[in-house]
Amino acid sequence: MGYEAMKRGDLEKALFLFSVNRTRYPNSSNVYDSLGEAYEKSGQPEKEVAAYQKRDEIKSLDGSK
């Protein structure tokens, strides 16, 4: 749903949906990857970097690539 909102240009809704996912699945690297992409598209580079850093941290903890 978040990606569909982004596709329609509704970045506010996309960010909301991805943030809900972050709350529900705080240990999912994919959640932070999607959130980082939404922050990138909405012109929020600091939050984008933080989301991608969290994604990488989670991946390193669980051994994902």
C-alpha positions as CSV (number, residue, x, y, z in Angstrom):
1,M,0.0,0.0,0.0
2,G,2.9,2.3,0.7
3,Y,4.4,1.8,-2.7
4,E,1.0,2.3,-4.3
5,A,0.7,5.7,-2.5
6,M,4.2,6.7,-3.7
7,K,3.3,5.7,-7.2
8,R,0.3,8.0,-7.0
9,G,2.5,10.8,-5.6
10,D,0.9,10.7,-2.2
11,L,4.1,10.8,-0.2
12,E,2.5,11.8,3.0
13,K,0.3,8.7,3.0
14,A,3.3,6.5,1.9
15,L,5.3,7.8,4.8
16,F,2.5,7.2,7.2
17,L,2.0,3.6,6.0
18,F,5.7,2.8,6.1
19,S,5.9,4.3,9.6
20,V,3.1,2.1,10.7
21,N,5.1,-0.9,9.4
22,R,8.1,0.3,11.3
23,T,6.1,0.3,14.5
24,R,4.7,-3.2,13.8
25,Y,7.9,-4.7,12.5
26,P,10.8,-2.9,14.1
27,N,13.3,-5.6,13.3
28,S,12.6,-5.8,9.6
29,S,15.3,-4.4,7.4
30,N,12.9,-4.3,4.5
31,V,10.6,-1.9,6.4
32,Y,13.5,0.6,6.8
33,D,14.5,0.2,3.2
34,S,11.0,1.2,2.1
35,L,10.9,4.0,4.6
36,G,14.3,5.3,3.3
37,E,13.0,5.3,-0.2
38,A,9.9,7.3,0.8
39,Y,12.1,9.8,2.7
40,E,14.3,10.1,-0.4
41,K,11.4,10.8,-2.7
42,S,9.9,13.3,-0.2
43,G,13.2,15.3,0.0
44,Q,14.2,14.4,3.6
45,P,17.8,13.3,3.2
46,E,18.6,13.2,7.0
47,K,15.7,10.8,7.7
48,E,16.6,8.8,4.5
49,V,20.1,8.2,5.7
50,A,18.9,7.3,9.2
51,A,16.5,4.7,7.8
52,Y,19.1,3.2,5.5
53,Q,21.6,3.0,8.4
54,K,19.0,1.3,10.6
55,R,18.3,-1.2,7.7
56,D,22.1,-1.9,7.5
57,E,22.3,-2.4,11.2
58,I,19.4,-4.9,11.3
59,K,21.0,-6.7,8.3
60,S,24.3,-7.0,10.1
61,L,22.7,-8.3,13.3
62,D,20.7,-11.0,11.6
63,G,23.4,-12.0,9.0
64,S,21.3,-10.8,6.0
65,K,23.0,-9.6,2.9
